[in-house]
Amino acid sequence: MSPGFKMQRTAISLEPDDIMRLAGIITDQDRDEALAFVQQVIASKVGCAQAPSHQTAFEGDTGRAAAHYTQKGEGAHVRREEK
């Protein structure tokens, strides 16, 4: 199944806990966790960042702040853990 990403430069922001998780993956050389991180964190943020509603002023201005998809908190797209 293709995630449908646009082949273009895309900026995302990682939270401190994402950086800590990434550092652990590199230190432990954990391939399974690396794949999970790419699927759960990177792919989710890239998909959100590329959504038409999240274009910044220099990309076509939709009036939505870039922080909407780069920061956690109110109004941000935060992936919830599946049970």
C-alpha positions in Angstrom: 0.0 0.0 0.0 1.4 3.4 -1.1 1.2 6.2 1.5 0.6 8.7 -1.4 3.4 11.1 -0.5 4.3 13.9 -2.9 7.9 13.7 -4.1 8.9 17.1 -2.9 11.0 18.8 -0.2 9.0 18.6 3.1 9.8 20.0 6.5 8.8 18.2 9.7 9.6 18.8 13.3 10.5 16.2 15.8 9.6 16.5 19.5 12.2 15.8 22.2 10.7 12.4 22.8 11.0 11.6 19.1 14.7 12.5 19.2 15.2 10.4 22.3 13.5 7.4 20.6 15.6 8.0 17.5 18.8 8.1 19.5 17.8 4.8 21.2 17.2 3.2 17.8 20.6 4.2 16.6 22.4 3.2 19.8 20.7 -0.2 19.9 20.7 -0.7 16.1 17.1 -1.9 16.5 15.8 -2.5 13.0 12.2 -3.4 14.1 12.0 -0.2 16.2 13.4 1.8 13.3 10.7 0.6 11.0 8.0 1.3 13.6 9.4 4.8 14.1 9.3 5.6 10.4 5.8 4.3 10.1 4.4 5.9 13.3 6.3 9.2 13.5 8.0 10.1 10.2 5.2 9.0 7.8 2.5 10.5 9.9 4.2 13.9 10.1 5.1 13.9 6.4 1.6 13.1 5.4 0.2 15.8 7.6 2.8 18.4 6.5 2.0 17.7 2.8 -1.8 18.1 3.3 -3.1 20.9 1.2 -4.6 22.6 4.3 -1.1 23.0 5.7 0.6 24.9 2.9 2.5 27.9 4.3 2.3 31.4 2.7 5.2 30.8 0.4 3.6 27.5 -0.9 0.2 28.9 -1.6 -1.1 30.3 1.7 -4.1 28.6 3.2 -4.0 30.7 6.4 -3.0 27.9 8.6 0.2 28.2 10.7 3.0 25.7 10.1 3.1 25.0 13.8 -0.2 23.1 13.3 1.6 20.0 12.0 5.0 20.5 13.7 4.0 20.9 17.3 2.1 18.9 19.8 -0.8 20.3 21.7 -4.1 22.0 20.9 -4.9 22.0 17.2 -2.0 19.8 16.3 -2.3 16.4 14.7 -1.1 14.1 17.4 -1.1 10.3 16.7 -2.7 8.4 19.5 -1.4 5.0 20.5 -3.6 2.2 19.2 -4.8 -0.3 21.8 
